[in-house]
Amino acid sequence: MADNVKPRVRVPRSAAAGETITIKTLISHPMESGQRKDSDGNPIPRSIINRFTAEFNGQNVVDVTLEPAISTNPFLEFQSVVPEAGTFTFTWFDDDGSVYTESKDIAIG
């Protein structure tokens, strides 16, 4: 597990039914590509967030595969239609098997 990994998500508190909203996510993660070497010349093991998913009330909204060229602390922004009040669940999958999740509720108003 990478140290100090912290997911952050910005979702509006409410939206009109059928409205398209913008969602922003950021996860603090060092994203080591596996291409660099330490001071002794040994390869630093790869450690990246390799997949990101977002669901709304259990329905898949986004499913992204991330590759080693992704930057440190990856930021993702996307849009989603909100048909009803509910919960967005965001999941980041790490190479070491760690899974990080964050949930945000949205109301119809």
Backbone as a chain_set.jsonl record, in Angstrom:
{"seq": "MADNVKPRVRVPRSAAAGETITIKTLISHPMESGQRKDSDGNPIPRSIINRFTAEFNGQNVVDVTLEPAISTNPFLEFQSVVPEAGTFTFTWFDDDGSVYTESKDIAIG", "coords": {"N": [[0.847, -1.171, 0.0], [0.622, 2.15, -0.905], [1.988, 5.047, 0.712], [0.172, 7.568, 2.529], [-2.1, 7.893, 0.809], [-4.802, 9.574, -0.507], [-8.041, 9.967, -1.456], [-9.968, 12.463, -3.156], [-13.025, 14.068, -3.882], [-15.242, 15.978, -5.879], [-18.514, 16.714, -6.044], [-21.573, 18.132, -7.051], [-23.952, 19.237, -4.55], [-26.648, 19.115, -5.109], [-28.897, 18.649, -7.909], [-30.903, 19.184, -10.854], [-33.394, 16.827, -11.909], [-32.268, 14.754, -14.478], [-30.288, 16.492, -15.237], [-27.014, 17.327, -16.46], [-24.038, 16.931, -14.803], [-20.786, 18.065, -13.635], [-18.094, 16.202, -12.49], [-15.328, 16.023, -10.343], [-12.286, 14.435, -9.6], [-9.532, 13.574, -7.505], [-6.642, 11.885, -6.555], [-4.256, 11.463, -4.094], [-1.245, 10.141, -4.763], [1.866, 8.501, -5.3], [2.487, 7.275, -7.785], [4.542, 5.497, -9.121], [6.351, 4.552, -11.892], [7.942, 2.311, -12.399], [10.111, 2.436, -14.011], [12.253, 3.901, -13.102], [15.365, 4.058, -11.138], [16.713, 3.36, -7.886], [19.053, 4.97, -5.57], [21.041, 3.061, -5.366], [21.006, 1.81, -7.757], [19.072, -0.081, -8.189], [15.995, -1.235, -9.585], [13.047, 0.68, -9.002], [10.103, -0.571, -7.759], [7.09, -0.86, -9.722], [4.264, 1.085, -8.97], [1.237, 1.995, -9.287], [-1.971, 3.631, -9.633], [-4.114, 1.671, -11.233], [-6.649, 1.456, -12.243], [-9.796, 3.107, -12.429], [-13.064, 3.58, -11.257], [-16.447, 4.742, -11.458], [-19.607, 4.796, -10.03], [-23.159, 5.203, -10.113], [-25.729, 4.889, -7.959], [-25.265, 2.116, -8.081], [-25.016, 1.644, -10.814], [-22.772, 1.532, -13.532], [-20.818, 4.342, -14.396], [-18.369, 5.412, -15.227], [-15.414, 3.776, -16.301], [-12.146, 3.421, -16.167], [-8.977, 2.545, -17.44], [-5.789, 2.969, -16.23], [-2.49, 3.806, -17.195], [1.161, 3.329, -16.889], [2.247, 5.85, -17.626], [0.712, 7.819, -16.505], [0.276, 10.77, -14.515], [1.693, 11.752, -11.305], [-0.482, 11.903, -8.502], [-3.157, 11.634, -9.808], [-5.666, 13.41, -11.596], [-9.008, 13.389, -12.448], [-11.671, 14.353, -14.507], [-15.059, 14.388, -15.319], [-18.313, 14.096, -16.909], [-21.698, 13.51, -15.899], [-25.028, 12.325, -16.173], [-27.727, 12.996, -14.026], [-30.276, 11.168, -13.056], [-31.895, 10.839, -10.845], [-32.136, 11.263, -7.246], [-29.343, 10.153, -5.328], [-26.404, 8.094, -4.779], [-23.046, 8.54, -5.58], [-20.353, 6.375, -6.128], [-16.954, 6.081, -5.919], [-14.056, 4.424, -7.023], [-10.693, 3.504, -6.695], [-8.107, 1.484, -7.926], [-5.174, -0.058, -6.878], [-1.881, -1.13, -7.9], [-0.767, -2.848, -5.973], [-2.882, -4.205, -4.951], [-4.424, -2.798, -3.207], [-7.441, -1.021, -2.516], [-9.185, 1.95, -2.907], [-11.858, 3.897, -1.787], [-14.51, 6.288, -2.184], [-17.463, 8.002, -1.404], [-20.242, 9.985, -2.489], [-23.19, 11.77, -1.914], [-26.013, 12.925, -3.804], [-28.609, 15.22, -4.183], [-31.927, 15.749, -5.519], [-33.093, 18.737, -6.625]], "CA": [[0.0, 0.0, 0.0], [1.366, 3.407, -0.955], [1.786, 5.879, 1.896], [-0.57, 8.832, 2.447], [-3.029, 7.942, -0.325], [-6.035, 10.225, -0.067], [-8.927, 10.371, -2.554], [-10.826, 13.64, -2.981], [-14.05, 14.109, -4.92], [-16.149, 17.134, -5.842], [-19.8, 16.457, -6.691], [-22.56, 19.1, -6.554], [-24.853, 18.707, -3.52], [-27.949, 18.841, -5.713], [-29.045, 18.893, -9.344], [-32.256, 18.916, -11.357], [-33.502, 15.505, -12.515], [-31.867, 14.755, -15.876], [-29.208, 17.46, -15.462], [-25.651, 16.836, -16.603], [-23.156, 17.582, -13.84], [-19.355, 17.807, -13.757], [-17.509, 15.57, -11.312], [-13.873, 16.124, -10.339], [-11.653, 13.547, -8.628], [-8.085, 13.651, -7.36], [-6.14, 10.977, -5.522], [-2.843, 11.676, -3.769], [-0.556, 8.864, -4.939], [3.15, 8.78, -5.956], [2.464, 6.764, -9.163], [5.88, 5.094, -9.564], [6.184, 3.829, -13.161], [8.76, 1.108, -12.481], [11.201, 2.701, -14.956], [13.369, 4.584, -12.427], [16.205, 3.269, -10.241], [17.068, 4.05, -6.645], [20.446, 5.432, -5.517], [21.926, 1.905, -5.503], [20.862, 1.277, -9.108], [18.021, -1.105, -8.241], [14.723, -0.697, -10.084], [11.986, 0.975, -8.038], [8.934, -1.326, -8.245], [5.934, -0.118, -10.211], [3.165, 1.271, -8.02], [0.333, 2.995, -9.849], [-3.404, 3.385, -9.656], [-4.254, 1.111, -12.58], [-8.041, 1.486, -12.698], [-10.707, 3.991, -11.706], [-14.461, 3.402, -11.633], [-17.456, 5.557, -10.79], [-20.958, 4.237, -10.158], [-24.254, 5.975, -9.537], [-26.753, 3.941, -7.506], [-24.913, 0.769, -8.536], [-24.858, 1.587, -12.274], [-21.473, 2.035, -13.963], [-20.793, 5.619, -15.092], [-17.044, 5.52, -15.818], [-14.464, 2.709, -15.98], [-10.944, 3.864, -16.86], [-7.721, 1.862, -17.184], [-4.688, 3.926, -16.19], [-1.217, 3.211, -17.588], [2.292, 3.885, -16.144], [2.577, 7.23, -17.98], [-0.167, 8.755, -15.798], [1.042, 11.614, -13.606], [1.518, 11.657, -9.864], [-1.725, 12.517, -8.024], [-4.013, 11.772, -10.987], [-6.898, 14.191, -11.554], [-9.954, 13.003, -13.493], [-12.894, 15.153, -14.559], [-15.999, 13.834, -16.292], [-19.698, 14.515, -16.726], [-22.674, 12.441, -15.719], [-26.433, 12.723, -16.052], [-28.29, 12.596, -12.734], [-31.707, 10.943, -13.271], [-32.613, 10.792, -9.569], [-31.266, 11.407, -6.078], [-28.627, 8.912, -5.08], [-25.025, 8.096, -4.3], [-21.926, 8.2, -6.461], [-19.279, 5.644, -5.464], [-15.733, 6.167, -6.711], [-13.115, 3.402, -6.587], [-9.378, 3.488, -7.321], [-7.457, 0.198, -7.71], [-3.72, 0.073, -6.868], [-1.13, -2.319, -8.327], [-0.488, -3.754, -4.857], [-4.125, -4.826, -4.511], [-5.199, -1.872, -2.384], [-8.603, -0.39, -3.143], [-9.569, 3.168, -2.204], [-13.198, 4.293, -2.196], [-15.102, 7.518, -1.667], [-18.863, 8.116, -1.833], [-20.856, 11.301, -2.354], [-24.617, 11.789, -2.198], [-26.531, 14.067, -4.534], [-30.071, 15.355, -4.037], [-32.641, 16.393, -6.629], [-33.704, 19.932, -6.041]], "C": [[0.893, 1.235, 0.0], [1.028, 4.241, 0.276], [0.981, 7.129, 1.57], [-1.465, 8.96, 1.22], [-4.344, 8.513, 0.168], [-6.872, 10.603, -1.284], [-9.749, 11.595, -2.177], [-11.776, 13.718, -4.16], [-14.887, 15.363, -4.75], [-17.364, 16.804, -6.709], [-20.766, 17.527, -6.18], [-23.483, 18.447, -5.517], [-26.223, 18.362, -4.08], [-27.912, 19.188, -7.189], [-30.499, 18.666, -9.706], [-32.261, 17.516, -11.97], [-33.187, 15.603, -14.005], [-30.741, 15.722, -16.218], [-27.863, 16.75, -15.62], [-24.765, 17.633, -15.659], [-21.696, 17.245, -14.148], [-18.836, 17.288, -12.426], [-15.993, 15.654, -11.446], [-13.317, 15.213, -9.253], [-10.141, 13.752, -8.654], [-7.696, 12.642, -6.298], [-4.652, 11.244, -5.34], [-2.155, 10.314, -3.809], [0.739, 9.113, -5.701], [3.266, 8.279, -7.397], [3.87, 6.468, -9.707], [5.754, 4.166, -10.77], [6.939, 2.513, -13.247], [9.948, 1.278, -13.412], [12.429, 3.313, -14.278], [14.144, 3.615, -11.538], [16.507, 4.078, -8.995], [18.551, 4.413, -6.66], [21.461, 4.299, -5.63], [21.837, 1.258, -6.879], [19.822, 0.185, -9.249], [16.728, -0.488, -8.757], [13.737, -0.461, -8.942], [10.732, 0.284, -8.555], [7.79, -0.419, -8.692], [4.866, -0.07, -9.135], [2.288, 2.391, -8.565], [-1.116, 2.63, -9.548], [-3.677, 2.911, -11.076], [-5.686, 1.12, -13.112], [-8.856, 2.412, -11.809], [-12.121, 3.704, -12.193], [-15.329, 4.377, -10.852], [-18.813, 4.92, -11.074], [-21.957, 5.201, -9.554], [-25.381, 5.009, -9.23], [-26.528, 2.545, -8.074], [-24.736, 0.613, -10.035], [-23.522, 2.22, -12.666], [-21.62, 3.328, -14.755], [-19.489, 5.755, -15.867], [-16.213, 4.327, -15.374], [-13.223, 2.979, -16.823], [-9.758, 2.993, -16.456], [-6.605, 2.889, -17.274], [-3.375, 3.188, -16.452], [-0.065, 3.891, -16.847], [2.636, 5.343, -16.47], [1.693, 8.26, -17.282], [0.641, 9.521, -14.751], [0.798, 11.262, -12.14], [0.235, 12.394, -9.491], [-2.724, 12.713, -9.171], [-5.345, 12.477, -10.708], [-7.766, 13.741, -12.723], [-11.191, 13.868, -13.372], [-13.784, 14.561, -15.638], [-17.398, 14.339, -15.977], [-20.602, 13.302, -16.605], [-24.072, 13.045, -15.634], [-26.951, 12.171, -14.731], [-29.799, 12.416, -12.906], [-32.543, 11.028, -11.999], [-31.634, 11.064, -8.434], [-30.55, 10.087, -5.843], [-27.205, 9.142, -4.619], [-24.068, 7.717, -5.421], [-20.888, 7.478, -5.622], [-18.086, 5.612, -6.41], [-14.729, 5.175, -6.15], [-11.833, 3.493, -7.4], [-8.713, 2.179, -6.945], [-5.946, 0.365, -7.885], [-3.077, -1.235, -7.331], [-0.925, -3.328, -7.202], [-1.742, -4.432, -4.301], [-4.967, -3.933, -3.614], [-6.331, -1.267, -3.192], [-9.008, 0.79, -2.267], [-10.942, 3.59, -2.708], [-13.618, 5.599, -1.521], [-16.521, 7.56, -2.206], [-19.371, 9.528, -1.594], [-22.322, 11.19, -2.746], [-24.958, 13.035, -2.999], [-28.055, 14.049, -4.42], [-30.649, 15.981, -5.298], [-33.354, 17.593, -6.026], [-33.929, 21.037, -7.032]], "O": [[1.812, 1.345, 0.812], [-0.076, 4.154, 0.814], [1.09, 7.682, 0.476], [-1.57, 10.046, 0.65], [-4.933, 8.015, 1.128], [-6.467, 11.463, -2.066], [-10.171, 11.747, -1.031], [-11.386, 13.467, -5.301], [-15.205, 15.767, -3.631], [-17.262, 16.639, -7.925], [-20.779, 17.806, -4.982], [-23.761, 17.251, -5.595], [-26.886, 17.441, -3.601], [-27.033, 19.91, -7.66], [-31.242, 18.031, -8.957], [-31.241, 17.067, -12.492], [-33.762, 16.429, -14.714], [-30.288, 15.767, -17.361], [-27.609, 15.717, -15.001], [-24.742, 18.863, -15.707], [-21.408, 16.265, -14.835], [-19.104, 17.864, -11.372], [-15.438, 15.392, -12.513], [-13.807, 15.211, -8.124], [-9.557, 14.062, -9.692], [-8.345, 12.551, -5.256], [-3.886, 11.251, -6.304], [-2.444, 9.44, -2.992], [0.727, 9.871, -6.67], [4.072, 8.811, -8.161], [4.325, 7.121, -10.646], [5.123, 3.114, -10.681], [6.613, 1.674, -14.086], [10.725, 0.338, -13.584], [13.529, 3.25, -14.826], [13.677, 2.521, -11.222], [16.555, 5.307, -9.028], [19.232, 4.186, -7.66], [22.622, 4.546, -5.955], [22.517, 0.266, -7.142], [19.699, -0.418, -10.315], [16.396, 0.646, -8.412], [13.606, -1.284, -8.036], [10.33, 0.53, -9.692], [7.556, 0.644, -8.117], [4.597, -1.07, -8.468], [2.552, 3.572, -8.341], [-1.439, 1.481, -9.25], [-3.49, 3.671, -12.026], [-5.918, 0.829, -14.286], [-8.636, 2.492, -10.601], [-12.356, 3.595, -13.396], [-14.994, 4.783, -9.74], [-19.121, 4.555, -12.209], [-21.649, 5.925, -8.607], [-25.928, 4.379, -10.135], [-27.47, 1.875, -8.495], [-24.34, -0.46, -10.491], [-23.179, 3.305, -12.195], [-22.437, 3.414, -15.671], [-19.494, 6.164, -17.028], [-16.287, 3.907, -14.219], [-13.238, 2.792, -18.04], [-9.552, 2.73, -15.271], [-6.484, 3.598, -18.273], [-3.182, 2.068, -15.976], [-0.278, 4.933, -16.229], [3.266, 6.011, -15.65], [1.904, 9.461, -17.452], [1.583, 8.98, -14.171], [-0.162, 10.576, -11.792], [-0.096, 13.407, -10.107], [-3.097, 13.847, -9.472], [-6.041, 12.185, -9.735], [-7.306, 13.715, -13.865], [-11.702, 14.091, -12.274], [-13.323, 14.266, -16.74], [-17.64, 14.931, -14.925], [-20.316, 12.226, -17.13], [-24.265, 14.134, -15.093], [-26.658, 11.035, -14.359], [-30.535, 13.403, -12.905], [-33.751, 11.26, -12.057], [-30.423, 11.088, -8.654], [-31.096, 9.021, -6.13], [-26.845, 10.216, -4.139], [-24.254, 6.716, -6.113], [-20.573, 7.918, -4.516], [-18.196, 5.171, -7.555], [-14.561, 5.087, -4.934], [-11.867, 3.551, -8.629], [-8.741, 1.788, -5.779], [-5.488, 0.867, -8.911], [-3.655, -2.31, -7.174], [-0.911, -4.535, -7.448], [-1.674, -5.148, -3.301], [-6.105, -4.275, -3.294], [-6.201, -1.03, -4.393], [-9.157, 0.657, -1.052], [-11.172, 3.638, -3.917], [-13.141, 5.951, -0.442], [-16.755, 7.188, -3.356], [-18.985, 10.186, -0.628], [-22.661, 10.597, -3.771], [-24.29, 14.063, -2.893], [-28.695, 13.005, -4.545], [-29.945, 16.658, -6.048], [-34.107, 17.48, -5.059], [-34.437, 22.098, -6.669]]}, "num_chains": 1, "name": "protein.A"}
